[in-house]
């Protein structure tokens, strides 16, 4: 569907779930791909490559709540492949908890991973692109939580609406440098982040009953949208948040 031969893509949180599928589809489209994850293992690269040559892949153990580690990962991708053309800020966590029980430490952790790392990772590559006069593309992963209230998820909701606004701000500030910044906001996608929730009796059926497209989405459907926004097919698109949610935000 898309061709990214000659392009270098960095994906945070690329060791599992949506991030891993994004990395896999960029790799299949010909890109060199760097991934990081707190629990990264070399087997991740074998899985992304589908048993093929991992020479176009780079992986690193990275705690994205530590901004120096975020910058270290991006520098590692650049050292391996000589450049970064596309940054996918995917890493994120959610810790559902009663608002009255939310600690300052947990608030800070969610903000650091879901919002702060997204900004400072973007800043790191944007500085390089501006200094070298080269264009670049950033796609951030936000959430329907930027639009709809998710109960007992105040920190996550605040972080994700922050990602959406940050996307617009960076797009406005750096478009003149040939830098495009967009975001994808997934709806309900089966991943580790919501597995327990949808294991509750009747929860999945209730979700499907309210959606115009009455099912959960897939990691491939999110990855397809990310690749579109990273590709030349969206060359006149910036500052946009694309909801890939089966119609969740309509109801």
C-alpha positions, 0 to 999 in steps of 0.5 A: 500500500505504501513504500518507505524504502530509504526512510528511517522510522523511530517508534517508541513503545515498539516492543508490543501491541500497537507500536509493534504492529506499526514497526512491522508495517513500516518494515514491510514497506521497506523502511529501516526501523528503530524500536524501543520498549522498557521490556525490549528483547532481541526477539522483538526484532525477529518478530517484526522481521517475520523471520527475515533479515533484521539488518534494517532493524534497531532495538533498545531497552528504554524507559521513556519516563526518563528523557535522557533515555528517550534522547539516547534511543533516538541518537541510537537510531540515528547512529545505526542508520545515519538519520531519522525521517519519521518519528512515531511517538507511541509509548503510553500507559494507563492506570485506571484508579479512582480519582481520589486514590490517584497519587502524585507519583502515579500522575507524574508517571503517566504524564512523563510517559504519555505526554512529556516523552512525546514532546521532548522526543519530538523536540530532539528530532525537530532540532536536528531537522531544523539545523540540517534543513531537512524535512521530517514527519511526526505521528503521535498516538493520542486516544479517544480519551482526548475527546471522551471521558474515560472513568477513573482515568483522569491522568490518562485523559489529560495526557492524551488531550495534551498530546492532541494539542501539542500536535497542533502547536508543533505543526503550526510552529514548524510547518515552514521547515517542511515538518509535518506533525499529525496524530492518530487517536485509536478507539477500543483496540485489543491490547495489554492496556485494556485486556482486563477491562474487556475480560469483565462479563458483558463489557465487550458486548456493551461496547459493540452495541454502542458503536456505529461499527459494532466491533473493536478495531485492530492494531493493523487498522491503527498502523494503516492510519499511521503509515498514511499520515507518515506517507507522501499521500498526506503531504498537505496534511498537518496538525490533524488528529485522526480518530480511528475509533469505529465511531466512538466519538459520534456517540 
